[in-house]
């Protein structure tokens, strides 16, 4: 690990936000429609992911981590959890928990 990351809170180096899942307008429309339809079938079908929780480096805005927000109805739950971990963990522990960025 880099000496820069040691004993530095992860929130000082990274920021997390919800961003649309990669893909064009047609793919996004299909995902949203799929999520709506899966809700109509009372959750019998897994709903497609329409948003990702993306962690970016504060220094340059580069993407460090992208995690699909598993529940398209409540994507904020995962975002809240990631932000809590950024606030409570040092950068090294956060990266060890979520995986070293590529």
KOLGU-4560 file (N, C-alpha, C; in nm, 3 decimals, padded with zeros to 5 digits):
<recs>
<n_xx: 00.083 n_yy: -00.118 n_zz: 00.000 ca_xx: 00.000 ca_yy: 00.000 ca_zz: 00.000 c_xx: 00.088 c_yy: 00.125 c_zz: 00.000 mol: A seq: 1 type: UNK>
<n_xx: 00.035 n_yy: 00.229 n_zz: -00.053 ca_xx: 00.105 ca_yy: 00.356 ca_zz: -00.060 c_xx: 00.112 c_yy: 00.420 c_zz: 00.078 mol: A seq: 2 type: UNK>
<n_xx: 00.223 n_yy: 00.486 n_zz: 00.107 ca_xx: 00.237 ca_yy: 00.555 ca_zz: 00.235 c_xx: 00.135 c_yy: 00.667 c_zz: 00.246 mol: A seq: 3 type: UNK>
<n_xx: 00.088 n_yy: 00.721 n_zz: 00.132 ca_xx: -00.011 ca_yy: 00.827 ca_zz: 00.129 c_xx: -00.142 c_yy: 00.780 c_zz: 00.192 mol: A seq: 4 type: UNK>
<n_xx: -00.175 n_yy: 00.652 n_zz: 00.181 ca_xx: -00.303 ca_yy: 00.601 ca_zz: 00.229 c_xx: -00.300 c_yy: 00.561 c_zz: 00.376 mol: A seq: 5 type: UNK>
<n_xx: -00.186 n_yy: 00.539 n_zz: 00.435 ca_xx: -00.177 ca_yy: 00.492 ca_zz: 00.573 c_xx: -00.232 c_yy: 00.595 c_zz: 00.670 mol: A seq: 6 type: UNK>
<n_xx: -00.321 n_yy: 00.550 n_zz: 00.760 ca_xx: -00.377 ca_yy: 00.632 ca_zz: 00.867 c_xx: -00.453 c_yy: 00.754 c_zz: 00.817 mol: A seq: 7 type: UNK>
<n_xx: -00.495 n_yy: 00.755 n_zz: 00.693 ca_xx: -00.576 ca_yy: 00.862 ca_zz: 00.639 c_xx: -00.717 c_yy: 00.808 c_zz: 00.621 mol: A seq: 8 type: UNK>
<n_xx: -00.815 n_yy: 00.880 n_zz: 00.675 ca_xx: -00.953 ca_yy: 00.836 ca_zz: 00.658 c_xx: -00.986 c_yy: 00.827 c_zz: 00.509 mol: A seq: 9 type: UNK>
<n_xx: -01.055 n_yy: 00.723 n_zz: 00.471 ca_xx: -01.089 ca_yy: 00.701 ca_zz: 00.331 c_xx: -01.169 c_yy: 00.818 c_zz: 00.274 mol: A seq: 10 type: UNK>
<n_xx: -01.255 n_yy: 00.879 n_zz: 00.355 ca_xx: -01.338 ca_yy: 00.991 ca_zz: 00.308 c_xx: -01.254 c_yy: 01.113 c_zz: 00.269 mol: A seq: 11 type: UNK>
<n_xx: -01.131 n_yy: 01.121 n_zz: 00.318 ca_xx: -01.044 ca_yy: 01.232 ca_zz: 00.280 c_xx: -00.987 c_yy: 01.212 c_zz: 00.140 mol: A seq: 12 type: UNK>
<n_xx: -00.982 n_yy: 01.088 n_zz: 00.094 ca_xx: -00.926 ca_yy: 01.058 ca_zz: -00.038 c_xx: -01.031 c_yy: 01.023 c_zz: -00.143 mol: A seq: 13 type: UNK>
<n_xx: -01.147 n_yy: 00.974 n_zz: -00.098 ca_xx: -01.248 ca_yy: 00.924 ca_zz: -00.191 c_xx: -01.385 c_yy: 00.984 c_zz: -00.161 mol: A seq: 14 type: UNK>
<n_xx: -01.469 n_yy: 00.988 n_zz: -00.262 ca_xx: -01.607 ca_yy: 01.033 ca_zz: -00.250 c_xx: -01.696 c_yy: 00.933 c_zz: -00.324 mol: A seq: 15 type: UNK>
<n_xx: -01.814 n_yy: 00.904 n_zz: -00.268 ca_xx: -01.906 ca_yy: 00.807 ca_zz: -00.328 c_xx: -02.036 c_yy: 00.875 c_zz: -00.368 mol: A seq: 16 type: UNK>
<n_xx: -02.087 n_yy: 00.838 n_zz: -00.485 ca_xx: -02.214 ca_yy: 00.890 ca_zz: -00.535 c_xx: -02.284 c_yy: 00.784 c_zz: -00.619 mol: A seq: 17 type: UNK>
<n_xx: -02.413 n_yy: 00.804 n_zz: -00.642 ca_xx: -02.487 ca_yy: 00.719 ca_zz: -00.734 c_xx: -02.470 c_yy: 00.773 c_zz: -00.875 mol: A seq: 18 type: UNK>
<n_xx: -02.443 n_yy: 00.683 n_zz: -00.968 ca_xx: -02.431 ca_yy: 00.720 ca_zz: -01.108 c_xx: -02.509 c_yy: 00.618 c_zz: -01.190 mol: A seq: 19 type: UNK>
<n_xx: -02.558 n_yy: 00.660 n_zz: -01.306 ca_xx: -02.629 ca_yy: 00.564 ca_zz: -01.391 c_xx: -02.538 c_yy: 00.448 c_zz: -01.429 mol: A seq: 20 type: UNK>
<n_xx: -02.598 n_yy: 00.332 n_zz: -01.439 ca_xx: -02.525 ca_yy: 00.214 ca_zz: -01.485 c_xx: -02.474 c_yy: 00.243 c_zz: -01.626 mol: A seq: 21 type: UNK>
<n_xx: -02.353 n_yy: 00.199 n_zz: -01.662 ca_xx: -02.301 ca_yy: 00.227 ca_zz: -01.795 c_xx: -02.394 c_yy: 00.175 c_zz: -01.905 mol: A seq: 22 type: UNK>
<n_xx: -02.395 n_yy: 00.244 n_zz: -02.013 ca_xx: -02.477 ca_yy: 00.206 ca_zz: -02.127 c_xx: -02.547 c_yy: 00.327 c_zz: -02.184 mol: A seq: 23 type: UNK>
<n_xx: -02.600 n_yy: 00.312 n_zz: -02.300 ca_xx: -02.668 ca_yy: 00.422 ca_zz: -02.367 c_xx: -02.810 c_yy: 00.441 c_zz: -02.318 mol: A seq: 24 type: UNK>
<n_xx: -02.875 n_yy: 00.536 n_zz: -02.382 ca_xx: -03.012 ca_yy: 00.571 ca_zz: -02.346 c_xx: -03.108 c_yy: 00.453 c_zz: -02.360 mol: A seq: 25 type: UNK>
<n_xx: -03.092 n_yy: 00.375 n_zz: -02.467 ca_xx: -03.180 ca_yy: 00.260 ca_zz: -02.490 c_xx: -03.160 c_yy: 00.156 c_zz: -02.380 mol: A seq: 26 type: UNK>
<n_xx: -03.036 n_yy: 00.125 n_zz: -02.346 ca_xx: -03.009 ca_yy: 00.027 ca_zz: -02.239 c_xx: -03.066 c_yy: 00.075 c_zz: -02.107 mol: A seq: 27 type: UNK>
<n_xx: -03.049 n_yy: 00.202 n_zz: -02.076 ca_xx: -03.101 ca_yy: 00.254 ca_zz: -01.950 c_xx: -03.254 c_yy: 00.247 c_zz: -01.947 mol: A seq: 28 type: UNK>
<n_xx: -03.318 n_yy: 00.282 n_zz: -02.058 ca_xx: -03.464 ca_yy: 00.274 ca_zz: -02.065 c_xx: -03.511 c_yy: 00.131 c_zz: -02.044 mol: A seq: 29 type: UNK>
<n_xx: -03.443 n_yy: 00.035 n_zz: -02.106 ca_xx: -03.479 ca_yy: -00.106 ca_zz: -02.089 c_xx: -03.461 c_yy: -00.152 c_zz: -01.944 mol: A seq: 30 type: UNK>
<n_xx: -03.353 n_yy: -00.106 n_zz: -01.879 ca_xx: -03.330 ca_yy: -00.143 ca_zz: -01.739 c_xx: -03.440 c_yy: -00.087 c_zz: -01.649 mol: A seq: 31 type: UNK>
<n_xx: -03.477 n_yy: 00.039 n_zz: -01.671 ca_xx: -03.582 ca_yy: 00.100 ca_zz: -01.590 c_xx: -03.714 c_yy: 00.028 c_zz: -01.613 mol: A seq: 32 type: UNK>
<n_xx: -03.745 n_yy: -00.002 n_zz: -01.739 ca_xx: -03.869 ca_yy: -00.075 ca_zz: -01.770 c_xx: -03.865 c_yy: -00.215 c_zz: -01.706 mol: A seq: 33 type: UNK>
<n_xx: -03.749 n_yy: -00.280 n_zz: -01.712 ca_xx: -03.735 ca_yy: -00.412 ca_zz: -01.650 c_xx: -03.753 c_yy: -00.407 c_zz: -01.500 mol: A seq: 34 type: UNK>
<n_xx: -03.700 n_yy: -00.303 n_zz: -01.436 ca_xx: -03.716 ca_yy: -00.287 ca_zz: -01.292 c_xx: -03.863 c_yy: -00.267 c_zz: -01.258 mol: A seq: 35 type: UNK>
<n_xx: -03.932 n_yy: -00.186 n_zz: -01.337 ca_xx: -04.075 ca_yy: -00.162 ca_zz: -01.315 c_xx: -04.154 c_yy: -00.291 c_zz: -01.333 mol: A seq: 36 type: UNK>
<n_xx: -04.128 n_yy: -00.363 n_zz: -01.440 ca_xx: -04.200 ca_yy: -00.487 ca_zz: -01.466 c_xx: -04.174 c_yy: -00.593 c_zz: -01.359 mol: A seq: 37 type: UNK>
<n_xx: -04.050 n_yy: -00.601 n_zz: -01.312 ca_xx: -04.020 ca_yy: -00.700 ca_zz: -01.210 c_xx: -04.093 c_yy: -00.669 c_zz: -01.079 mol: A seq: 38 type: UNK>
<n_xx: -04.113 n_yy: -00.540 n_zz: -01.051 ca_xx: -04.192 ca_yy: -00.502 ca_zz: -00.933 c_xx: -04.338 c_yy: -00.542 c_zz: -00.951 mol: A seq: 39 type: UNK>
<n_xx: -04.388 n_yy: -00.533 n_zz: -01.074 ca_xx: -04.527 ca_yy: -00.572 ca_zz: -01.101 c_xx: -04.548 c_yy: -00.721 c_zz: -01.078 mol: A seq: 40 type: UNK>
<n_xx: -04.443 n_yy: -00.800 n_zz: -01.100 ca_xx: -04.453 ca_yy: -00.944 ca_zz: -01.082 c_xx: -04.419 c_yy: -00.979 c_zz: -00.937 mol: A seq: 41 type: UNK>
<n_xx: -04.433 n_yy: -00.881 n_zz: -00.850 ca_xx: -04.414 ca_yy: -00.900 ca_zz: -00.704 c_xx: -04.277 c_yy: -00.954 c_zz: -00.667 mol: A seq: 42 type: UNK>
<n_xx: -04.179 n_yy: -00.911 n_zz: -00.736 ca_xx: -04.043 ca_yy: -00.949 ca_zz: -00.700 c_xx: -04.004 c_yy: -01.091 c_zz: -00.734 mol: A seq: 43 type: UNK>
<n_xx: -04.084 n_yy: -01.158 n_zz: -00.816 ca_xx: -04.049 ca_yy: -01.295 ca_zz: -00.853 c_xx: -03.929 c_yy: -01.299 c_zz: -00.947 mol: A seq: 44 type: UNK>
<n_xx: -03.910 n_yy: -01.191 n_zz: -01.022 ca_xx: -03.795 ca_yy: -01.181 ca_zz: -01.111 c_xx: -03.695 c_yy: -01.085 c_zz: -01.050 mol: A seq: 45 type: UNK>
<n_xx: -03.567 n_yy: -01.112 n_zz: -01.063 ca_xx: -03.469 ca_yy: -01.015 ca_zz: -01.012 c_xx: -03.473 c_yy: -00.888 c_zz: -01.096 mol: A seq: 46 type: UNK>
<n_xx: -03.479 n_yy: -00.776 n_zz: -01.029 ca_xx: -03.484 ca_yy: -00.647 ca_zz: -01.098 c_xx: -03.346 c_yy: -00.609 c_zz: -01.149 mol: A seq: 47 type: UNK>
<n_xx: -03.337 n_yy: -00.554 n_zz: -01.268 ca_xx: -03.206 ca_yy: -00.513 ca_zz: -01.320 c_xx: -03.154 c_yy: -00.389 c_zz: -01.247 mol: A seq: 48 type: UNK>
<n_xx: -03.025 n_yy: -00.377 n_zz: -01.242 ca_xx: -02.960 ca_yy: -00.263 ca_zz: -01.179 c_xx: -02.967 c_yy: -00.143 c_zz: -01.272 mol: A seq: 49 type: UNK>
<n_xx: -03.012 n_yy: -00.030 n_zz: -01.221 ca_xx: -03.016 ca_yy: 00.091 ca_zz: -01.302 c_xx: -02.914 c_yy: 00.194 c_zz: -01.256 mol: A seq: 50 type: UNK>
<n_xx: -02.861 n_yy: 00.178 n_zz: -01.135 ca_xx: -02.761 ca_yy: 00.270 ca_zz: -01.081 c_xx: -02.646 c_yy: 00.193 c_zz: -01.018 mol: A seq: 51 type: UNK>
<n_xx: -02.532 n_yy: 00.258 n_zz: -01.013 ca_xx: -02.415 ca_yy: 00.203 ca_zz: -00.946 c_xx: -02.369 c_yy: 00.300 c_zz: -00.839 mol: A seq: 52 type: UNK>
<n_xx: -02.309 n_yy: 00.247 n_zz: -00.734 ca_xx: -02.239 ca_yy: 00.331 ca_zz: -00.637 c_xx: -02.096 c_yy: 00.341 c_zz: -00.690 mol: A seq: 53 type: UNK>
<n_xx: -02.054 n_yy: 00.463 n_zz: -00.718 ca_xx: -01.922 ca_yy: 00.485 ca_zz: -00.775 c_xx: -01.838 c_yy: 00.564 c_zz: -00.675 mol: A seq: 54 type: UNK>
<n_xx: -01.720 n_yy: 00.511 n_zz: -00.646 ca_xx: -01.625 ca_yy: 00.578 ca_zz: -00.557 c_xx: -01.517 c_yy: 00.637 c_zz: -00.645 mol: A seq: 55 type: UNK>
<n_xx: -01.497 n_yy: 00.766 n_zz: -00.631 ca_xx: -01.395 ca_yy: 00.837 ca_zz: -00.711 c_xx: -01.291 c_yy: 00.901 c_zz: -00.620 mol: A seq: 56 type: UNK>
<n_xx: -01.169 n_yy: 00.911 n_zz: -00.672 ca_xx: -01.063 ca_yy: 00.980 ca_zz: -00.600 c_xx: -01.093 c_yy: 01.129 c_zz: -00.601 mol: A seq: 57 type: UNK>
<n_xx: -01.081 n_yy: 01.191 n_zz: -00.486 ca_xx: -01.104 ca_yy: 01.336 ca_zz: -00.477 c_xx: -01.000 c_yy: 01.413 c_zz: -00.557 mol: A seq: 58 type: UNK>
<n_xx: -00.878 n_yy: 01.365 n_zz: -00.560 ca_xx: -00.768 ca_yy: 01.438 ca_zz: -00.623 c_xx: -00.789 c_yy: 01.461 c_zz: -00.772 mol: A seq: 59 type: UNK>
<n_xx: -00.837 n_yy: 01.359 n_zz: -00.843 ca_xx: -00.847 ca_yy: 01.372 ca_zz: -00.988 c_xx: -00.981 c_yy: 01.325 c_zz: -01.046 mol: A seq: 60 type: UNK>
<n_xx: -01.072 n_yy: 01.279 n_zz: -00.961 ca_xx: -01.203 ca_yy: 01.235 ca_zz: -01.008 c_xx: -01.204 c_yy: 01.100 c_zz: -01.076 mol: A seq: 61 type: UNK>
<n_xx: -01.091 n_yy: 01.031 n_zz: -01.074 ca_xx: -01.083 ca_yy: 00.900 ca_zz: -01.140 c_xx: -01.164 c_yy: 00.797 c_zz: -01.062 mol: A seq: 62 type: UNK>
<n_xx: -01.229 n_yy: 00.710 n_zz: -01.136 ca_xx: -01.310 ca_yy: 00.605 ca_zz: -01.075 c_xx: -01.218 c_yy: 00.503 c_zz: -01.006 mol: A seq: 63 type: UNK>
<n_xx: -01.245 n_yy: 00.479 n_zz: -00.879 ca_xx: -01.167 ca_yy: 00.382 ca_zz: -00.803 c_xx: -01.244 c_yy: 00.252 c_zz: -00.780 mol: A seq: 64 type: UNK>
<n_xx: -01.377 n_yy: 00.263 n_zz: -00.779 ca_xx: -01.461 ca_yy: 00.147 ca_zz: -00.748 c_xx: -01.599 c_yy: 00.171 c_zz: -00.805 mol: A seq: 65 type: UNK>
<n_xx: -01.660 n_yy: 00.066 n_zz: -00.861 ca_xx: -01.799 ca_yy: 00.072 ca_zz: -00.910 c_xx: -01.868 c_yy: -00.054 c_zz: -00.863 mol: A seq: 66 type: UNK>
<n_xx: -01.979 n_yy: -00.035 n_zz: -00.789 ca_xx: -02.056 ca_yy: -00.147 ca_zz: -00.735 c_xx: -02.201 c_yy: -00.129 c_zz: -00.778 mol: A seq: 67 type: UNK>
<n_xx: -02.261 n_yy: -00.229 n_zz: -00.843 ca_xx: -02.402 ca_yy: -00.216 ca_zz: -00.879 c_xx: -02.489 c_yy: -00.202 c_zz: -00.754 mol: A seq: 68 type: UNK>
<n_xx: -02.578 n_yy: -00.104 n_zz: -00.756 ca_xx: -02.673 ca_yy: -00.086 ca_zz: -00.646 c_xx: -02.777 c_yy: -00.197 c_zz: -00.662 mol: A seq: 69 type: UNK>
<n_xx: -02.767 n_yy: -00.299 n_zz: -00.581 ca_xx: -02.843 ca_yy: -00.422 ca_zz: -00.599 c_xx: -02.993 c_yy: -00.402 c_zz: -00.606 mol: A seq: 70 type: UNK>
<n_xx: -03.049 n_yy: -00.317 n_zz: -00.523 ca_xx: -03.194 ca_yy: -00.297 ca_zz: -00.521 c_xx: -03.226 c_yy: -00.168 c_zz: -00.596 mol: A seq: 71 type: UNK>
<n_xx: -03.286 n_yy: -00.177 n_zz: -00.716 ca_xx: -03.314 ca_yy: -00.056 ca_zz: -00.793 c_xx: -03.415 c_yy: 00.037 c_zz: -00.726 mol: A seq: 72 type: UNK>
<n_xx: -03.492 n_yy: -00.015 n_zz: -00.633 ca_xx: -03.591 ca_yy: 00.067 ca_zz: -00.563 c_xx: -03.525 c_yy: 00.148 c_zz: -00.451 mol: A seq: 73 type: UNK>
<n_xx: -03.422 n_yy: 00.091 n_zz: -00.387 ca_xx: -03.355 ca_yy: 00.156 ca_zz: -00.274 c_xx: -03.204 c_yy: 00.165 c_zz: -00.296 mol: A seq: 74 type: UNK>
<n_xx: -03.158 n_yy: 00.229 n_zz: -00.404 ca_xx: -03.013 ca_yy: 00.232 ca_zz: -00.428 c_xx: -02.938 c_yy: 00.312 c_zz: -00.323 mol: A seq: 75 type: UNK>
<n_xx: -03.009 n_yy: 00.400 n_zz: -00.252 ca_xx: -02.943 ca_yy: 00.480 ca_zz: -00.150 c_xx: -02.893 c_yy: 00.401 c_zz: -00.031 mol: A seq: 76 type: UNK>
<n_xx: -02.946 n_yy: 00.282 n_zz: -00.007 ca_xx: -02.901 ca_yy: 00.201 ca_zz: 00.105 c_xx: -02.754 c_yy: 00.164 c_zz: 00.090 mol: A seq: 77 type: UNK>
<n_xx: -02.715 n_yy: 00.116 n_zz: -00.028 ca_xx: -02.575 ca_yy: 00.080 ca_zz: -00.050 c_xx: -02.488 c_yy: 00.205 c_zz: -00.047 mol: A seq: 78 type: UNK>
<n_xx: -02.535 n_yy: 00.314 n_zz: -00.106 ca_xx: -02.458 ca_yy: 00.438 ca_zz: -00.105 c_xx: -02.434 c_yy: 00.484 c_zz: 00.039 mol: A seq: 79 type: UNK>
<n_xx: -02.537 n_yy: 00.480 n_zz: 00.121 ca_xx: -02.523 ca_yy: 00.519 ca_zz: 00.262 c_xx: -02.420 c_yy: 00.431 c_zz: 00.333 mol: A seq: 80 type: UNK>
<n_xx: -02.426 n_yy: 00.300 n_zz: 00.307 ca_xx: -02.332 ca_yy: 00.207 ca_zz: 00.369 c_xx: -02.188 c_yy: 00.237 c_zz: 00.326 mol: A seq: 81 type: UNK>
<n_xx: -02.167 n_yy: 00.259 n_zz: 00.197 ca_xx: -02.032 ca_yy: 00.290 ca_zz: 00.148 c_xx: -01.983 c_yy: 00.420 c_zz: 00.209 mol: A seq: 82 type: UNK>
<n_xx: -02.067 n_yy: 00.521 n_zz: 00.215 ca_xx: -02.026 ca_yy: 00.649 ca_zz: 00.274 c_xx: -01.992 c_yy: 00.634 c_zz: 00.422 mol: A seq: 83 type: UNK>
<n_xx: -02.069 n_yy: 00.552 n_zz: 00.495 ca_xx: -02.037 ca_yy: 00.526 ca_zz: 00.636 c_xx: -01.900 c_yy: 00.461 c_zz: 00.649 mol: A seq: 84 type: UNK>
<n_xx: -01.870 n_yy: 00.367 n_zz: 00.559 ca_xx: -01.740 ca_yy: 00.302 ca_zz: 00.564 c_xx: -01.628 c_yy: 00.400 c_zz: 00.527 mol: A seq: 85 type: UNK>
<n_xx: -01.652 n_yy: 00.487 n_zz: 00.431 ca_xx: -01.552 ca_yy: 00.588 ca_zz: 00.397 c_xx: -01.522 c_yy: 00.677 c_zz: 00.518 mol: A seq: 86 type: UNK>
<n_xx: -01.625 n_yy: 00.711 n_zz: 00.593 ca_xx: -01.608 ca_yy: 00.798 ca_zz: 00.710 c_xx: -01.542 c_yy: 00.727 c_zz: 00.828 mol: A seq: 87 type: UNK>
<n_xx: -01.564 n_yy: 00.597 n_zz: 00.841 ca_xx: -01.518 ca_yy: 00.527 ca_zz: 00.960 c_xx: -01.389 c_yy: 00.448 c_zz: 00.942 mol: A seq: 88 type: UNK>
<n_xx: -01.348 n_yy: 00.424 n_zz: 00.819 ca_xx: -01.229 ca_yy: 00.341 ca_zz: 00.795 c_xx: -01.116 c_yy: 00.425 c_zz: 00.739 mol: A seq: 89 type: UNK>
<n_xx: -00.993 n_yy: 00.379 n_zz: 00.762 ca_xx: -00.883 ca_yy: 00.444 ca_zz: 00.693 c_xx: -00.881 c_yy: 00.393 c_zz: 00.549 mol: A seq: 90 type: UNK>
<n_xx: -00.811 n_yy: 00.462 n_zz: 00.463 ca_xx: -00.812 ca_yy: 00.430 ca_zz: 00.320 c_xx: -00.764 c_yy: 00.288 c_zz: 00.294 mol: A seq: 91 type: UNK>
<n_xx: -00.661 n_yy: 00.245 n_zz: 00.366 ca_xx: -00.607 ca_yy: 00.110 ca_zz: 00.346 c_xx: -00.711 c_yy: 00.003 c_zz: 00.380 mol: A seq: 92 type: UNK>
<n_xx: -00.780 n_yy: 00.021 n_zz: 00.492 ca_xx: -00.882 ca_yy: -00.076 ca_zz: 00.534 c_xx: -01.000 c_yy: -00.076 c_zz: 00.437 mol: A seq: 93 type: UNK>
<n_xx: -01.040 n_yy: 00.042 n_zz: 00.390 ca_xx: -01.150 ca_yy: 00.050 ca_zz: 00.294 c_xx: -01.116 c_yy: -00.026 c_zz: 00.166 mol: A seq: 94 type: UNK>
<n_xx: -00.998 n_yy: -00.003 n_zz: 00.114 ca_xx: -00.957 ca_yy: -00.072 ca_zz: -00.010 c_xx: -00.943 c_yy: -00.223 c_zz: 00.012 mol: A seq: 95 type: UNK>
<n_xx: -00.899 n_yy: -00.263 n_zz: 00.129 ca_xx: -00.889 ca_yy: -00.406 ca_zz: 00.159 c_xx: -01.028 c_yy: -00.468 c_zz: 00.165 mol: A seq: 96 type: UNK>
<n_xx: -01.125 n_yy: -00.395 n_zz: 00.219 ca_xx: -01.262 ca_yy: -00.445 ca_zz: 00.230 c_xx: -01.331 c_yy: -00.456 c_zz: 00.094 mol: A seq: 97 type: UNK>
<n_xx: -01.314 n_yy: -00.355 n_zz: 00.010 ca_xx: -01.386 ca_yy: -00.347 ca_zz: -00.118 c_xx: -01.303 c_yy: -00.395 c_zz: -00.237 mol: A seq: 98 type: UNK>
<n_xx: -01.175 n_yy: -00.414 n_zz: -00.217 ca_xx: -01.089 ca_yy: -00.457 ca_zz: -00.327 c_xx: -01.005 c_yy: -00.341 c_zz: -00.378 mol: A seq: 99 type: UNK>
<n_xx: -00.881 n_yy: -00.368 n_zz: -00.401 ca_xx: -00.787 ca_yy: -00.266 ca_zz: -00.451 c_xx: -00.832 c_yy: -00.221 c_zz: -00.588 mol: A seq: 100 type: UNK>
<n_xx: -00.839 n_yy: -00.088 n_zz: -00.611 ca_xx: -00.877 ca_yy: -00.039 ca_zz: -00.743 c_xx: -00.779 c_yy: -00.085 c_zz: -00.850 mol: A seq: 101 type: UNK>
<n_xx: -00.832 n_yy: -00.107 n_zz: -00.968 ca_xx: -00.748 ca_yy: -00.152 ca_zz: -01.081 c_xx: -00.668 c_yy: -00.037 c_zz: -01.137 mol: A seq: 102 type: UNK>
</recs>
